[in-house]
Amino acid sequence: MKKWIALLCIGTLFNGTGVVQASPTSGYSQFMQSLDSIVTGATMPVADEQQIAARSAALPIGQSGQSAQILTIASSLLGQPVVWGGASPVQGFDCSGFVQYVYRQAGINLPRTADLQFLVGRTVSPASLQPGDLVYFTTYEPGASHVGIYIGRDKFIHTSFSKGVVAIGDMNDPYFMQRYYGAKRVL
């Protein structure tokens, strides 16, 4: 599947002459623009300490155990660059690489891709979400193609291709509301 996605991305970016094509106007175009920036070597913005502190202020207080550990690890990575295929702070992260890295740091092994991560754990209804749950969205392909870590108060930490960094997203954002796919609890 990774080879198929890579070929699709390469085929979309290049028209056979080595010239980058413009992406179609859609929610997918932001994703492709981010990939285009990576291919051309442009650097992704990294949040400064003030931005990270402001984002961290949105985290819920009073979590304990593995959930708190997950949230602490995830929030420490706010502002890290988003890179397709990335799975570490050194490389940067894509969504499933970010989730896999955070959970591995807390001693929990998860599969590498969002669609396979969605097969792990217990299904959770939106009304029953708890900090540390994984929230999934249908973005660039059908099914679970984007994942983030729920932090409470309808917020989640994820890799934001539109911002170019690990950031806090809002479940009530129309983009995510339309693309919500489900949630899983692995803790």
C-alpha positions as CSV (number, residue, x, y, z in Angstrom):
1,M,0.0,0.0,0.0
2,K,2.9,2.4,0.8
3,K,4.3,1.9,-2.7
4,W,0.9,2.6,-4.2
5,I,0.6,5.9,-2.2
6,A,4.1,6.9,-3.2
7,L,3.4,6.2,-6.9
8,L,0.2,8.1,-6.6
9,C,1.9,11.1,-5.0
10,I,4.8,11.1,-7.5
11,G,2.4,10.7,-10.4
12,T,0.3,13.6,-9.1
13,L,3.3,15.8,-8.6
14,F,5.1,15.3,-11.9
15,N,3.6,15.3,-15.4
16,G,6.3,13.1,-16.9
17,T,8.6,16.0,-17.9
18,G,9.9,16.6,-14.4
19,V,7.7,19.7,-14.0
20,V,5.5,19.9,-10.9
21,Q,1.8,20.2,-11.7
22,A,-0.6,22.3,-9.8
23,S,-2.8,20.4,-7.4
24,P,-6.6,20.4,-7.9
25,T,-8.6,22.8,-5.8
26,S,-9.9,20.7,-2.9
27,G,-9.2,19.8,0.7
28,Y,-6.6,17.4,-0.8
29,S,-4.8,20.4,-2.4
30,Q,-3.4,21.6,1.0
31,F,-2.0,18.1,1.5
32,M,-0.4,18.1,-1.9
33,Q,1.1,21.5,-1.4
34,S,2.8,20.3,1.7
35,L,4.2,17.3,-0.2
36,D,5.3,19.7,-2.9
37,S,7.2,21.8,-0.3
38,I,8.9,18.7,0.9
39,V,9.9,17.5,-2.6
40,T,11.3,21.0,-3.5
41,G,13.3,21.1,-0.3
42,A,11.5,24.0,1.3
43,T,11.6,23.9,5.1
44,M,8.5,23.5,7.2
45,P,7.9,26.1,9.9
46,V,8.6,25.1,13.4
47,A,6.7,26.7,16.3
48,D,8.7,28.8,18.8
49,E,8.4,28.2,22.5
50,Q,5.7,30.8,23.0
51,Q,3.5,29.1,20.4
52,I,4.1,25.7,22.0
53,A,3.3,27.0,25.4
54,A,0.0,28.6,24.1
55,R,-1.0,25.3,22.5
56,S,-0.1,23.3,25.6
57,A,-2.4,25.5,27.7
58,A,-5.3,23.9,25.9
59,L,-4.4,20.5,27.4
60,P,-6.6,19.1,30.1
61,I,-5.3,19.1,33.7
62,G,-5.6,16.2,36.1
63,Q,-5.0,13.2,33.9
64,S,-3.2,10.3,35.5
65,G,-1.4,7.1,34.5
66,Q,-0.8,6.1,30.9
67,S,-3.2,8.7,29.6
68,A,-1.2,11.5,31.3
69,Q,2.0,10.0,30.0
70,I,0.6,9.9,26.4
71,L,-0.6,13.5,26.7
72,T,2.8,14.7,28.1
73,I,4.7,13.0,25.4
74,A,2.4,14.2,22.6
75,S,2.4,17.8,23.9
76,S,6.2,17.8,24.1
77,L,6.2,17.3,20.3
78,L,4.0,20.3,19.5
79,G,5.7,22.3,16.8
80,Q,7.7,19.4,15.3
81,P,7.8,19.4,11.5
82,V,5.3,17.3,9.5
83,V,7.0,15.1,7.0
84,W,5.3,12.4,4.9
85,G,6.6,9.1,6.1
86,G,8.3,10.6,9.1
87,A,8.2,8.7,12.4
88,S,10.6,10.4,14.8
89,P,11.6,13.8,16.1
90,V,14.7,13.7,14.0
91,Q,12.8,13.0,10.7
92,G,9.6,14.8,11.5
93,F,6.2,13.0,11.6
94,D,3.3,12.0,9.5
95,C,0.1,11.3,11.5
96,S,0.5,7.6,12.1
97,G,4.2,7.9,12.7
98,F,3.5,10.5,15.3
99,V,0.9,8.3,17.1
100,Q,3.1,5.2,16.9
101,Y,6.1,7.2,18.3
102,V,4.1,8.7,21.2
103,Y,2.5,5.3,22.2
104,R,5.8,3.5,21.8
105,Q,7.4,6.0,24.3
106,A,4.7,5.0,26.7
107,G,5.4,1.3,26.2
108,I,2.5,0.5,23.8
109,N,3.3,-0.9,20.3
110,L,1.0,0.1,17.5
111,P,1.1,-0.6,13.7
112,R,2.7,2.0,11.5
113,T,-0.2,3.2,9.4
114,A,-3.5,4.8,10.4
115,D,-5.7,2.2,8.7
116,L,-3.9,-0.6,10.6
117,Q,-3.9,1.4,13.8
118,F,-7.7,1.6,13.5
119,L,-7.9,-2.2,13.7
120,V,-6.4,-2.1,17.3
121,G,-8.4,-1.4,20.5
122,R,-12.0,-0.9,21.4
123,T,-14.4,1.3,19.5
124,V,-15.4,4.5,21.4
125,S,-18.4,6.7,20.7
126,P,-17.8,10.4,20.3
127,A,-19.7,11.0,23.5
128,S,-17.4,8.6,25.4
129,L,-14.1,10.0,24.2
130,Q,-11.4,10.2,26.9
131,P,-7.9,11.8,26.7
132,G,-5.5,9.4,25.1
133,D,-8.1,7.9,22.8
134,L,-7.2,7.8,19.1
135,V,-9.5,9.7,16.7
136,Y,-9.6,8.9,13.0
137,F,-10.6,10.8,9.9
138,T,-11.1,10.0,6.2
139,T,-8.9,12.5,4.4
140,Y,-6.8,11.6,1.3
141,E,-8.2,8.1,0.8
142,P,-11.4,6.2,2.0
143,G,-11.3,4.8,5.5
144,A,-9.0,5.7,8.4
145,S,-6.4,7.8,6.6
146,H,-5.6,10.4,9.3
147,V,-5.2,9.9,13.1
148,G,-4.7,12.1,16.1
149,I,-4.6,11.7,19.9
150,Y,-7.7,13.1,21.7
151,I,-6.8,15.4,24.6
152,G,-10.2,16.4,25.9
153,R,-12.6,19.4,25.3
154,D,-13.1,18.3,21.7
155,K,-9.4,18.9,20.9
156,F,-6.7,16.5,19.6
157,I,-3.0,16.6,18.8
158,H,-2.1,15.6,15.3
159,T,0.1,16.4,12.4
160,S,-1.3,19.4,10.6
161,F,-0.2,19.4,7.0
162,S,-1.9,22.8,6.6
163,K,0.3,24.3,9.4
164,G,3.3,22.1,8.7
165,V,3.8,21.1,12.3
166,V,2.4,18.9,15.0
167,A,-0.5,21.0,16.4
168,I,-3.8,20.9,18.3
169,G,-6.9,20.3,16.1
170,D,-10.5,20.9,16.9
171,M,-13.1,18.2,16.5
172,N,-15.7,20.9,15.8
173,D,-13.8,22.3,12.9
174,P,-16.0,21.7,9.8
175,Y,-13.2,20.0,8.0
176,F,-12.8,17.4,10.7
177,M,-16.5,17.1,11.4
178,Q,-17.2,16.1,7.8
179,R,-14.4,13.6,7.8
180,Y,-14.7,12.0,11.2
181,Y,-14.3,8.2,10.8
182,G,-14.3,6.9,14.4
183,A,-12.3,6.5,17.6
184,K,-10.5,3.7,19.4
185,R,-9.2,3.2,22.9
186,V,-6.0,1.3,23.3
187,L,-5.2,2.2,26.9
